[in-house]
Amino acid sequence: MQERNHSITPKQSGSNWSIQIANWRDYAQLNTLEKACFTPNDHWPFWDLIGILTLPGYVRLKAVIGEHMIGFIGGEKKPANQRGWVTTLAVLPDFRRKGIALALLERCEDALGMPAIRLSVRESNHAAIGLYQTAGYQLVDRWERYYTGGEAALVFEKRR
Ligand SMILES: CC(C)(COP(=O)(O)OP(=O)(O)OC[C@H]1O[C@@H](n2cnc3c(N)ncnc32)[C@H](O)[C@@H]1OP(=O)(O)O)[C@@H](O)C(=O)NCCC(=O)NCCS
């Protein structure tokens, strides 16, 4: 019997990825993606991942090739102050610099549907800061010692 190879390589990826709404069935793949993209300090625990995949008022979008999740973005609506927050965003290392994060961000902004979108990022995360600046975000605040380990958060905002 011929052996099947289910792994996805960048060469196969081309532009044949798409963005879909995620749900609780994506927990295992999201957990794997988070572990591949974040240090243990920043990797979300079980209940946070379940929350973003199930709770009302949240946006959850995945970038996929076939059945394989290669990227994810989560967002939260805060209607009381007319803001949406992007709470997590990651793309697997082999699939970066293809515009996938930018596409996820734009779809999430639309789904949040708020006049202002905010997010926070470690001040040392140059890749993410580069992405947010490319996407039109501007620095609006700085939270000292926000992250585990004592690093400051930079808060970016985009008005729509
Ligand atoms: C940050 C991250 C999501 C970017 O994903 P990506 O799919 O590679 O980003 P894109 O291909 O959409 O990049 C779009 C633009 O953002 C900027 N950008 C992206 N990665 C960058 C990098 N490493 N350095 C500088 N600019 C970068 C560039 O302007 C890029 O356009 P270009 O490739 O034409 O130059 C990805 O690096 C990642 O998952 N990192 C680990 C998790 C993380 O830090 N998430 C953010 C938490 S706040």
The ligand as an SDF file (V2000), in Angstrom:
LIG
                    3D

 48 50  0  0  0  0  0  0  0  0999 V2000
    4.3500   38.5220   13.4820 C   0  0  0  0  0  0  0  0  0  0  0  0
    3.8570   37.4280   12.5430 C   0  0  0  0  0  0  0  0  0  0  0  0
    2.4030   37.0820   12.8860 C   0  0  0  0  0  0  0  0  0  0  0  0
    3.9230   37.9560   11.0900 C   0  0  0  0  0  0  0  0  0  0  0  0
    3.3520   36.9510   10.2270 O   0  0  0  0  0  0  0  0  0  0  0  0
    3.6290   36.9270    8.6520 P   0  0  0  0  0  0  0  0  0  0  0  0
    2.5560   36.1000    8.0310 O   0  0  0  0  0  0  0  0  0  0  0  0
    5.0320   36.5400    8.3860 O   0  0  0  0  0  0  0  0  0  0  0  0
    3.4540   38.4580    8.2510 O   0  0  0  0  0  0  0  0  0  0  0  0
    3.1500   38.9970    6.7680 P   0  0  0  0  0  0  0  0  0  0  0  0
    3.7860   38.1170    5.7550 O   0  0  0  0  0  0  0  0  0  0  0  0
    1.6790   39.2450    6.6210 O   0  0  0  0  0  0  0  0  0  0  0  0
    3.9180   40.3880    6.8050 O   0  0  0  0  0  0  0  0  0  0  0  0
    3.3430   41.5710    6.2610 C   0  0  0  0  0  0  0  0  0  0  0  0
    4.3240   42.7020    6.4720 C   0  0  0  0  0  0  0  0  0  0  0  0
    4.5930   42.8810    7.8700 O   0  0  0  0  0  0  0  0  0  0  0  0
    5.9880   43.2420    8.0470 C   0  0  0  0  0  0  0  0  0  0  0  0
    6.7490   42.1520    8.6670 N   0  0  0  0  0  0  0  0  0  0  0  0
    6.3520   40.8730    8.8480 C   0  0  0  0  0  0  0  0  0  0  0  0
    7.3420   40.1540    9.4320 N   0  0  0  0  0  0  0  0  0  0  0  0
    8.3660   41.0130    9.6110 C   0  0  0  0  0  0  0  0  0  0  0  0
    9.6590   40.8520   10.1350 C   0  0  0  0  0  0  0  0  0  0  0  0
   10.1180   39.6600   10.5940 N   0  0  0  0  0  0  0  0  0  0  0  0
   10.4740   41.9380   10.1860 N   0  0  0  0  0  0  0  0  0  0  0  0
   10.0380   43.1260    9.7270 C   0  0  0  0  0  0  0  0  0  0  0  0
    8.8190   43.3300    9.1820 N   0  0  0  0  0  0  0  0  0  0  0  0
    7.9850   42.2660    9.1310 C   0  0  0  0  0  0  0  0  0  0  0  0
    6.5080   43.4630    6.6250 C   0  0  0  0  0  0  0  0  0  0  0  0
    6.2260   44.8080    6.2550 O   0  0  0  0  0  0  0  0  0  0  0  0
    5.6610   42.4820    5.8270 C   0  0  0  0  0  0  0  0  0  0  0  0
    5.6010   42.8060    4.4670 O   0  0  0  0  0  0  0  0  0  0  0  0
    6.7610   42.2310    3.4710 P   0  0  0  0  0  0  0  0  0  0  0  0
    6.9130   40.7570    3.7450 O   0  0  0  0  0  0  0  0  0  0  0  0
    6.2170   42.5430    2.1040 O   0  0  0  0  0  0  0  0  0  0  0  0
    8.0170   43.0090    3.8250 O   0  0  0  0  0  0  0  0  0  0  0  0
    4.7520   36.1550   12.6330 C   0  0  0  0  0  0  0  0  0  0  0  0
    6.1060   36.5560   12.5300 O   0  0  0  0  0  0  0  0  0  0  0  0
    4.5600   35.3770   13.9260 C   0  0  0  0  0  0  0  0  0  0  0  0
    3.6860   34.5060   14.0160 O   0  0  0  0  0  0  0  0  0  0  0  0
    5.4060   35.6490   14.9340 N   0  0  0  0  0  0  0  0  0  0  0  0
    5.3230   34.9070   16.2280 C   0  0  0  0  0  0  0  0  0  0  0  0
    4.0640   35.2130   16.9970 C   0  0  0  0  0  0  0  0  0  0  0  0
    3.9550   36.7070   17.2770 C   0  0  0  0  0  0  0  0  0  0  0  0
    4.9200   37.3620   17.6420 O   0  0  0  0  0  0  0  0  0  0  0  0
    2.7080   37.2250   17.1330 N   0  0  0  0  0  0  0  0  0  0  0  0
    2.4190   38.6150   17.4030 C   0  0  0  0  0  0  0  0  0  0  0  0
    2.1340   38.7890   18.8610 C   0  0  0  0  0  0  0  0  0  0  0  0
    1.7520   40.4870   19.2320 S   0  0  0  0  0  0  0  0  0  0  0  0
  1  2  1  0
  2  3  1  0
  2  4  1  0
  2 36  1  0
  4  5  1  0
  5  6  1  0
  6  7  2  0
  6  8  1  0
  6  9  1  0
  9 10  1  0
 10 11  2  0
 10 12  1  0
 10 13  1  0
 13 14  1  0
 14 15  1  0
 15 16  1  0
 15 30  1  0
 16 17  1  0
 17 18  1  0
 17 28  1  0
 18 19  1  0
 18 27  1  0
 19 20  2  0
 20 21  1  0
 21 22  1  0
 21 27  2  0
 22 23  1  0
 22 24  2  0
 24 25  1  0
 25 26  2  0
 26 27  1  0
 28 29  1  0
 28 30  1  0
 30 31  1  0
 31 32  1  0
 32 33  2  0
 32 34  1  0
 32 35  1  0
 36 37  1  0
 36 38  1  0
 38 39  2  0
 38 40  1  0
 40 41  1  0
 41 42  1  0
 42 43  1  0
 43 44  2  0
 43 45  1  0
 45 46  1  0
 46 47  1  0
 47 48  1  0
M  END
$$$$
